[in-house]
Each structure stands twice: as structure tokens, then as C-alpha cells.
Amino acid sequence: MQGVECEDLRKSYGEVHALDGISFAAEPGEILALLGPNGSGKTTTVRILTTLTTPDSGRARVAGMDVVRHAARVRATIGLTTQETVLDSFLTGREYLEIIARLRHVPRPRQAREIAALIGEFELDEFAHSPIGGYSGGMRRRLDIASSLIGSPAVLFLDEPSTGLDPHSRERLWEAIRRRAHEGATVLLTTQYMEEADALAGSVIVLARGHVIEHGTPDELKDTIGGRIVELTLADPAQREDAIASLPELGEPSPAAERPETLSFVLLQSSQPLLSILQRLETDGVEVVDVIVSRPTLDEAFLHLTRRADVLVREPAATEVF
């Protein structure tokens, strides 16, 4: 294993346990997505793996090197994009990339070639010789991501890289990430976009309150719901509350429903058949004009897992569950 390895990592800030014994691994060529609600420990994990902070206990290795004992060597091996983009406004985009290339000790004959390729890949050609202070937020983000790829790092850490990117730029970023993984880099990314994790990651880890609560492929996580998503379209949006009252065992509808006439529920395999649900709504005078049954999305699986974890950690035996 020369990618990323974590063993029982723990980190506390006062009384707050940011990480409470997490373990996972990612191999070369693998894209691993780290998901979790705010405060779950994602950024703390990235900070430990990139040597920006030290764990209280446990071990972490990046490219085969201990992140505490060999911090300088780890930093020379990785690429990092953080949540906040901090760039020198007075430099041009090309000048900034040239400085990063020198800091990363990229051989001079390679520098111009590599910088030109990255400028083209992230569509910065037109502005490469302009001061960064005049860049839009999306352009600054693309430049920041491009700088993390200089020197072909063996391990790439992307902390919410799509923040501030338009759909076209996001797709170009995904292509760049897939290309690096295909070339053998280990990629660890955190994201709030479940679509991004579903599209990129071969493996997903879900964190909650500093614990790993689930680990698997995106499809395996979707299967944890154990059912299907049922979307009901009502003839009259005013009957929405009546429909919810008619189906108390299904709980509150998913917030994914965007229209007032639409209700979306997770129908577990152990629940009553869909036909009986429709019959009950008809009996109660609620008219349904359309029904869509689909497999759960990663968004829905994420909500299901984190809600379940939130309940478990509030129980007295929560520490035994994790």
C-alpha cells in the first residue's frame, strides 16, 4: 500500500472529539470520497493527512510515509486544494504557477511544458498573463486546483474542490481528477455534492461525529436504504398535508421534493406494498396523478445514514455501535 492509510486516528479540540478513532485506506489509482455533514471530521482528517495538524493518537501514512515522523517528505509528495482559495492578487496566473513549480522542485525543462498544459486544461489561456486580482471566483478556483497538480503528485487531496465552479468547469475538473487517478495517483476528495461523489468515487466513506459510519462503493451505500424512492404527484397541492397525514408510517417526505404538489418517500422493502398506499390515499380523498419509483440516490442514502447515526450517537450505548 503506497496510497493513504489511517489507523484509529483521534483528534480532540478541548471537549470536542473531531475524530474518534477512524480507520480507512485508499490505494494508488483509487478515488476515495469522504462525505459527512458539517462538523463530521472531514477537514480535520485532510489536515492530518496533509501534515497541517497532528493527531492525538493513531497512525496515518501517505505514500508509505508516516505523516508525523516524515512530514516534510509527505508534503513533497502530495498536492492539496483547500476549501479557501488564497492567491497573490498581484501575480499573473502564469507567474503563480511558475512559483509553485519552483517550490515543488519541478525540473526547469519540464516547468514550461507542464504549466502550459495546466493552463490549457483549466481554460485559463486568455487570462494567464493577467493579474489574479482581476480573476472571477471561478477562475481563481481553477487556478488554485491547477497549482495543486503541478509536479504530478502521487497523492492528491481535494477539499471541496467544486465550490464556486460552474457546471462546465466542474465537468472539466472531474475529467482532470479521473485522468490523474488513471495515471496512478491516489485521490482523496471531500465534497458536499453527492452527484460529484457518485460520478467520481470508486469508494465512499461517510463520517458522522468523528466516526466512520459507512464505507463502500456508491452503489453499496444506496443499497443500505433497502428500498426504493417513491415520488407521488398530487392533483391538488393543497392536499399535501392530507397525504402526509394518511401515511404516518412513512415519516416526513424527503426534502428533495422541489414542487408543492410532489411528495417523495423512501419505501423500505419491509413496508406495505405501493398499491395499498395508493388505495389508502384514494380512500382518504387524495388524488394522485403520477407515480415514479426509482432507486435511491446517493443524496438519499447519505441523509438516511447520517440521520440514523445521529439517533445512535444519542443513545447510551452509542460507543458500542461504532
Helices and strands as residue ranges (DSSP letters): E 4-13, E 16-26, E 31-35, H 42-49, E 57-62, E 65-66, H 71-75, E 78-81, H 93-103, H 108-121, G 125-127, G 132-134, H 137-148, E 155-159, H 167-182, E 186-190, H 194-200, E 203-208, E 211-216, H 218-223, E 227-234, G 237-239, H 240-246, G 248-250, E 262-268, H 274-283, E 288-294, H 298-313, H 318-321
